Amino acid sequence: MILGILPLLLIHSAHSAAVVRSTVEADHNWKLVWPRINTGDFVQSTATLSRDLNALTVSFWVKDTIGNTHSGYLYYTDPEGNALMGVYRHESYLDLNFFGPNRHTHCSCMSTDSNWKHIVMTWSGTGMGAFWVNGKKVHEFANMAKNHVVPSHQGPLYLGKLNSKAYLFQGELAYLNIYAVNISTTEQVRELSRASTDDPAAVLSWADFVQGAHGEVALVQEFDIYTSSYIDLE
């Protein structure tokens, strides 16, 4: 749980709780494991966005399997299945896509090893944002999806796939949280790296994903990223 990232985040949370919370205990830590590449292996959120977003931050930990060159991390659609937002990797390129003209940005900033990485993507309706990998800002952008709004009350969000059989996932994901603000400092990113299962400041928290596994995706309890990762974000 984030205790001091931004007062604004906590103000937002009072009005942006997910529609349905899962019953996962907040004092447990969890990761989701994809043991293979398969179209039937994905995670579907047990809630959807309860408010429109004119700014957002997506934070998560990921461990890719070596050799998987196309990984779909996060995918949001409308009820008809039309793409609204995607977070994915193509070889070393990390992508954020709102699926429209001038609504896509990427950077060659992902090493293709199998180590744990903390990823943060930020964006606001001013068109500005940034990517962070392991606590370091690796990409800044402007004029991307200016004045765009990510709509609420659409379909669920998916982990481990994109709207293409080429963008499936094999590996591990943990602590994916979505916030309704665009953060901007290294300290805020480090605070996000400490968020775990049920962050009250998030519009969608990791607790909204961990009970939505399909196929062979496995839920692993009592997972501690800080004893499983060599990364020191302090």
C-alpha positions in Angstrom: 0.0 0.0 0.0 1.3 3.4 -0.8 1.4 5.7 2.2 2.8 8.9 0.9 2.9 9.1 -2.9 0.5 12.0 -3.4 -2.3 13.4 -1.3 -4.1 13.8 -4.7 -4.1 10.1 -5.2 -5.9 9.5 -1.9 -8.4 12.2 -2.7 -9.2 10.5 -6.0 -9.6 7.1 -4.4 -12.7 8.2 -2.5 -14.5 8.7 -5.8 -12.9 6.0 -7.9 -13.1 2.7 -6.2 -13.5 -0.2 -8.5 -17.1 -1.4 -9.1 -16.5 -4.9 -7.6 -13.7 -5.8 -5.3 -12.4 -9.3 -5.2 -12.2 -11.1 -1.9 -8.4 -11.6 -1.8 -7.0 -10.8 1.6 -5.2 -7.4 1.5 -2.4 -8.6 3.8 -1.2 -11.3 1.3 1.1 -10.7 -1.6 0.4 -12.5 -4.9 1.9 -13.1 -8.3 0.3 -14.6 -11.4 2.3 -17.1 -13.5 1.8 -17.9 -17.2 3.7 -21.2 -17.8 3.1 -21.3 -21.5 2.0 -19.3 -24.5 -1.6 -20.1 -25.2 -4.7 -18.1 -26.3 -6.7 -19.5 -23.4 -4.2 -18.3 -20.8 -5.1 -14.8 -19.6 -6.5 -12.9 -16.6 -9.8 -10.9 -16.7 -10.3 -8.2 -14.1 -13.2 -8.7 -11.7 -13.9 -4.9 -12.0 -13.8 -2.2 -14.7 -13.0 1.5 -14.6 -15.5 3.4 -12.5 -14.6 6.8 -13.9 -13.3 8.4 -17.1 -9.6 9.0 -17.0 -8.0 12.1 -18.5 -4.7 11.1 -16.9 -3.3 7.8 -15.8 -0.4 5.9 -14.4 0.1 2.2 -14.8 2.6 0.5 -12.5 3.5 -3.2 -12.5 6.3 -5.8 -12.0 7.0 -8.2 -14.9 9.3 -11.1 -15.5 9.3 -12.2 -19.2 10.3 -15.6 -20.5 13.4 -15.4 -22.7 12.5 -16.0 -26.3 9.0 -14.5 -26.2 9.5 -11.5 -28.5 5.8 -10.2 -28.3 4.3 -9.8 -24.9 0.8 -8.4 -24.2 0.7 -7.1 -20.7 -2.6 -5.1 -20.4 -5.6 -4.8 -22.7 -8.8 -2.8 -22.3 -11.8 -3.1 -24.6 -15.3 -1.8 -25.0 -18.3 -4.3 -24.6 -18.0 -5.2 -28.3 -14.4 -6.1 -28.0 -13.0 -3.0 -29.7 -9.5 -2.0 -28.5 -9.3 1.0 -26.1 -5.9 0.7 -24.5 -2.9 -1.6 -24.6 0.4 -2.0 -22.8 2.7 -4.5 -24.5 6.3 -5.3 -25.6 7.6 -5.9 -29.1 11.2 -7.2 -28.8 12.9 -4.4 -26.9 10.1 -1.9 -27.5 7.7 -1.0 -24.7 4.4 0.4 -26.0 1.5 2.4 -24.7 -1.4 2.5 -27.2 -4.9 4.1 -27.1 -5.6 2.8 -30.6 -6.3 5.9 -32.6 -4.5 8.6 -34.7 -1.5 10.0 -32.8 -2.5 7.9 -29.8 0.6 5.6 -29.6 4.1 5.9 -28.2 6.9 3.5 -27.6 10.6 3.3 -26.8 13.4 0.8 -27.1 13.9 0.5 -23.4 13.2 -3.1 -22.4 16.0 -5.6 -22.1 15.0 -9.0 -23.2 16.3 -11.0 -20.2 14.1 -12.9 -17.7 14.8 -10.6 -14.7 12.1 -8.9 -12.7 11.5 -5.3 -13.9 9.3 -2.6 -12.4 7.5 -0.7 -15.2 5.7 2.6 -14.8 3.8 4.4 -17.7 2.3 7.8 -17.2 0.1 9.9 -19.5 -2.2 13.0 -19.2 -4.7 14.7 -21.5 -2.1 17.4 -22.2 -0.4 14.8 -24.3 2.6 14.5 -22.0 3.9 11.4 -20.2 6.9 9.2 -19.5 8.1 5.6 -19.2 10.1 4.4 -16.2 12.0 1.1 -16.0 13.5 0.0 -12.6 13.1 3.5 -11.2 14.8 5.3 -14.0 13.0 7.5 -16.6 13.8 6.1 -20.0 11.4 7.9 -22.3 9.4 11.2 -22.3 6.8 12.2 -24.8 4.5 15.1 -25.7 1.4 15.5 -28.0 0.3 11.9 -27.6 -3.5 11.4 -27.4 -3.9 15.1 -26.5 -7.4 15.8 -25.0 -8.1 12.1 -25.1 -10.2 10.4 -22.4 -10.0 6.8 -21.4 -13.8 5.9 -21.0 -15.2 4.2 -17.9 -17.7 1.4 -17.6 -16.6 -0.5 -20.7 -15.4 -4.1 -20.8 -13.1 -5.8 -18.3 -9.3 -5.3 -18.5 -7.2 -8.3 -19.5 -3.6 -9.3 -18.6 -1.5 -11.6 -20.7 -2.9 -10.9 -24.1 -3.5 -8.3 -26.7 -6.0 -8.3 -29.6 -3.7 -10.5 -31.6 -2.4 -14.0 -31.3 1.1 -12.6 -31.8 0.9 -10.7 -28.5 0.5 -13.4 -25.9 2.4 -13.6 -22.6 4.6 -16.2 -20.9 6.2 -15.3 -17.6 5.1 -13.6 -14.4 3.2 -10.4 -13.4 2.7 -8.8 -10.0 1.2 -5.8 -8.4 -0.4 -4.1 -11.5 -2.1 -1.0 -10.3 -3.8 1.8 -12.3 -4.1 5.4 -10.9 -6.0 8.4 -12.2 -3.1 10.8 -12.1 0.1 11.4 -14.1 3.0 11.2 -11.7 6.3 12.9 -12.4 9.0 12.3 -9.9 11.5 9.5 -9.2 10.4 9.3 -5.5 6.7 8.8 -6.6 7.8 6.0 -8.9 9.7 4.3 -6.1 6.6 4.6 -3.9 4.6 2.9 -6.6 7.1 0.0 -6.7 6.1 -0.8 -3.1 2.4 -1.0 -3.8 1.1 -4.6 -3.6 -2.3 -6.3 -3.5 -4.9 -3.8 -2.5 -3.9 -0.2 -2.9 -6.8 2.2 -1.9 -5.4 5.0 -4.1 -5.7 2.9 -7.3 -8.8 3.1 -9.6 -8.0 -0.6 -10.3 -5.7 -2.5 -8.0 -3.9 -5.9 -8.2 -6.7 -7.3 -6.0 -9.1 -6.7 -9.0 -7.0 -9.1 -11.2 -5.7 -11.9 -9.0 -9.0 -13.9 -9.0 -9.6 -13.6 -12.7 -7.2 -16.3 -14.0 -8.2 -18.4 -17.0 -6.5 -21.5 -18.5 -3.2 -22.5 -17.0 -2.4 -19.2 -15.3 -1.5 -19.9 -11.7 -1.9 -17.7 -8.6 1.0 -17.9 -6.2 0.6 -16.7 -2.6 3.0 -15.0 -0.2 5.2 -13.7 -3.0 7.7 -11.1 -2.1 9.2 -9.2 -5.0 12.0 -7.8 -2.8 13.4 -11.2 -2.0 12.9 -12.4 -5.6 14.5 -9.5 -7.3 18.0 -8.1 -7.4 16.7 -4.6 -8.1 17.3 -2.0 -5.5 14.9 0.9 -5.9 15.7 2.6 -2.6 
